[in-house]
Amino acid sequence: MRNHLNALRHPLPPGPPARPVIGNILSFPPTGGWHVLTEYKKTYGDLVFFHGLGNNILVLNSLAAINDLLDKRGEIYSDRPSFTVVGELMGLGQSLPLLPYGKQWREQRKLAHAALSLSSIKKYYKIQEDMAAMLNEALLDDPNNFCSHVRLTAGRIILSLTYGLSVDTADDQYITHAEKTMELIGKATVPGAFLCDFIPAMRYLPAWVSFQREAKKGRAMIESLVTKPFEHVKQEIADNTVLRPSLTSDLLSVRPQEGISQSEFESHIKWAAGSMYGAHSYEQTYATIICFIMAMALNPEKQKLAQEEIDRIVGKDRIPTMEDRELLPYVNATIKEVLRWHPALPLSIARMATKDDIYEGHTIPKGTIIVPNVWCVLETYFYFELNCNKSVLSDRVIAHEPSADFDEQVFLPERFLAPDVTAPDPGKWAFGFGRRICPGRALAENSLFVIIAGILSVFNISPPAEGDLKVEFSPNLVSYPENFKCQIIPRSQRKSALAHQRAKECL
Ligand code: HEM
């Protein structure tokens, strides 16, 4: 109570002008908001507050504020907002990323940690390398459809690792279903995507109202997304026909803890596995690889440096494997720079405050939705850019203030290799924060490495032969380059033969 009264003595954080009843909530951009929210920083600072229709949203516009709240005050800021449409009406609220911070979340999180620990994921190295080799072969045969090959590869990896399923074509029923479901979830998981998220009483509106029809369709899609492959694994175990290791078969081989019934345990596994397969993980891997391809087409000199490193260290007679990861600093710096250049989740995944709190002299009321705008983190890299370019550190740099001509879109892996000051590792923010940090980070980084090093070793990526390369990104929760063209050409006949040969050795 004292805390509550204390909190209320402080003003709310600043935000755009408000009107009666609706406040300023409609100034919160429903899609693609990271640029607008970063602009707001100029006027309102690191904390920007939106309110109205019974809702509060606080945007965190600096890495310091994000870490202070989501990491250091994890006991208050580890909950998720309840998304009325996607969470309640569509049923996704049972999946790990959207579960409230509580017992069920802890149970699923434990399962995810067990299945995704550094030692557990070693057994997937070969599968990841094989999938990367199959991607290279597809790029040799049909380079123009690179987006659909990468999509298939990201889906294949996650389906294979989660359920031991193999997928042959981009039209595979699991992949196409996951794609459609992800598109729907991606649009629906941004705070404010549906007015019903702001006015939960709208959930009682009749079934023919447009968002209700969308919710019904989404519920059926999500249910089938998590249930079908899970039942498939259970059947394989029952028939003793499990072919490949998988997270689900591993988890199903463990006995439930005391106090948890078998059906409850299986439901946790079904949703924990469904979260890995469905909850953006595959879309984020896709997004990051597509960003890499675009970045290479735009930055041939950086691409060349990475290729030279691979040729020098791995040699010209084989494709890089997971074993080479530690030996390729420039390739690793390129991957970090891709994560920085266009983060797949520019607004991360929203949280919710479970108590009144005071931060930097402002009240943050209980129930406030917290949006970490990781896009604003990009500006913290400006002085590393100067450092890499061997410029003299100016007063502006020392004051940590970006210069007017700082361009966050400059692609500079050297930021992470500079001898004196290296820039913060995007791995420290691109995968989230504190107690809800992405449990799949190590697995995802392995996939990114084998795929990116594989592509670099075999291909030259360049802008399209005709017309310009269109640099545009999708505005959804998971953001990536929208349709663009580029050329993906084998570096030599020898590289092409090597890639075909490696693909033949796949499982
Ligand atoms: C490039 C790839 C990936 C990126 C950039 C990424 C990023 C993220 C981010 C930003 C979050 C939100 C964390 C927070 O709230 O602070 C998250 C959550 C999550 N990620 Fe990932 N992720 C990736 C791949 C994966 C993979 C491969 C898996 C599983 C196999 C996975 C499973 C999850 C799960 C289950 C959550 C929810 C955790 C929770 O709410 O407790 N992710 N991820």
Residues whose N, C-alpha, C, O or C-beta is under 5 A from the ligand:
A	BS01	HEM	L96 P97 S275 M276 S281 Q284 T285 T288 A344 L345 S348 I349 A430 F431 G432 F433 R435 R436 I437 C438 P439 G440 L443 A444
